[in-house]
Amino acid sequence: MSESVKYVLDESRIPKTWYNLAADLPAPLPPVLHPGTKQPIGPQDLAPLFPMSLIMQEVSTEREIEIPGPVRDIYRQWRPSPLYRARRLEKALDTPAKIYYKYEGVSPAGSHKPNTAVAQAYYNKEAGIQRITTETGAGQWGSSLAFAGALFGIEIKVYMVRVSFNQKPYRRALMESYGATCVASPSMETQSGRAILAQREDHPGSLGIAISEAVEVAAQDPGANYALGSVLNHVLLHQTIIGLEAMEQLELAGDYPDVVVGCTGGGSNFAGIAFPFIGAGLRGGPKPRIVAVEPAACPSLTRGQYAYDFGDTAHLTPLTKMHTLGSTFTPPGFHAGGLRYHGMAPMVSHLKELGLLEAVAYHQLGCFEAGLQFARAEGILPAPEANHAVKGAIEEALKAKRDGTSPVILFNLCGHGHFDMQAYIDYFGGKLVDQDYDEAELAMALSGLPSVHV
Ligand SMILES: *Cc1c(COP(=O)(O)O)cnc(C)c1O
């Protein structure tokens, strides 16, 4: 048996195309609806916010979509990202399972998010856009788009969820280092922000509110577009480079996964690792189990309703069918800021309805414990979001030990935790607790779901 722990590909092996799962879906996605008329929208309806190239990717059913040369050139800095075999973790768990992880923390911003940030900045630049507005939770997306904006000479304005703005000053500093502007959301700069602050002066913010602010500003400025770091089909598409590379690397290792695990906030890093394997299964290849891991405090896939909902709190975005906790739902302030979104990518939700994936939810203390066990074996300290994927993979490995099976487990280590040390400090200080969402708040948010007859 080879003792390799690291599977690297030459940069000439960076995929030339992204993989579009829409080409292989057994049933098409439900249509996206206009927030006013509640009728299906067309590409032109999205034109005030996105360049047409990205809108066409959003609705494409072509299987392979070319990665532009300039985007691949930038990817070369950190791609192909390494795939590791977690041999020391396997030993620590005394499991017969093989555990592989794809490590996306090698990007300049420290997560998978630059995979789409660079592509989105490129297409916006091509369309002559000078400014992009966006939201960010933990700051991973904001700093990734700030990095991409710096490369293409685009001004970036980031609305950062207030609780994270206060908890994570270093992410904000990173955005500013790349030349972006970052404000706490809700802010007094927008109508949506002012409306929320009028109700509650100390509102901690949410991704839904920050999206409203960013969309409002972009819609009113012809030189500006809006960018989203997750959820949308084109974002998931750009992330498939993760799974495509992992497939080639596992081939080097002589393995194919029995289980693929990823954490889900809006669904993009999970889609990135999982979609190429789901697609291969739909085209007649092996069908690994696909496991989405979400936080118990914001459990859209396991506790949300599959319904049409808005992507934001002020109801400026189109309606998509997805697993949602309701667009006014504000999750408790747990530390995995990137997993606090009320909804889920429509494509990931659709797969859950089709029975093509399983979803589990874990509380944060167990996830931190898993992340530290991983760090002590493998040396990489995961981001709090990534700890959920680590927890999912460890649970699979322990189950294999109990069952006497030896599956190949692949998970996505979507980012490092170097900017999240306050969360670890709080964990060591016993200040983190397992927070549950408020049932009454969830019921209220769900009762506010828009009524739609399609
Ligand atoms: C943003 C982020 C997430 C959550 O977003 P997804 O779209 O679900 O991937 C998870 N992990 C890390 C490290 C992130 O930066």
The ligand as an SDF file (V2000), in Angstrom:
LIG
                    3D

 15 15  0  0  0  0  0  0  0  0999 V2000
  -18.8160   30.9060    3.1540 C   0  0  0  0  0  0  0  0  0  0  0  0
  -18.2940   29.6800    3.7200 C   0  0  0  0  0  0  0  0  0  0  0  0
  -19.1250   28.5730    3.9430 C   0  0  0  0  0  0  0  0  0  0  0  0
  -20.5940   28.5790    3.6620 C   0  0  0  0  0  0  0  0  0  0  0  0
  -20.9610   28.8310    2.3530 O   0  0  0  0  0  0  0  0  0  0  0  0
  -21.3040   27.7070    1.3160 P   0  0  0  0  0  0  0  0  0  0  0  0
  -21.8320   28.4400    0.1510 O   0  0  0  0  0  0  0  0  0  0  0  0
  -22.3240   26.7930    1.9250 O   0  0  0  0  0  0  0  0  0  0  0  0
  -20.0420   26.9960    1.0070 O   0  0  0  0  0  0  0  0  0  0  0  0
  -18.5590   27.4480    4.4700 C   0  0  0  0  0  0  0  0  0  0  0  0
  -17.2500   27.3860    4.7740 N   0  0  0  0  0  0  0  0  0  0  0  0
  -16.4200   28.4200    4.5680 C   0  0  0  0  0  0  0  0  0  0  0  0
  -14.9880   28.2810    4.9300 C   0  0  0  0  0  0  0  0  0  0  0  0
  -16.9080   29.5990    4.0280 C   0  0  0  0  0  0  0  0  0  0  0  0
  -16.0900   30.6100    3.8100 O   0  0  0  0  0  0  0  0  0  0  0  0
  1  2  1  0
  2  3  1  0
  2 14  2  0
  3  4  1  0
  3 10  2  0
  4  5  1  0
  5  6  1  0
  6  7  2  0
  6  8  1  0
  6  9  1  0
 10 11  1  0
 11 12  2  0
 12 13  1  0
 12 14  1  0
 14 15  1  0
M  END
$$$$
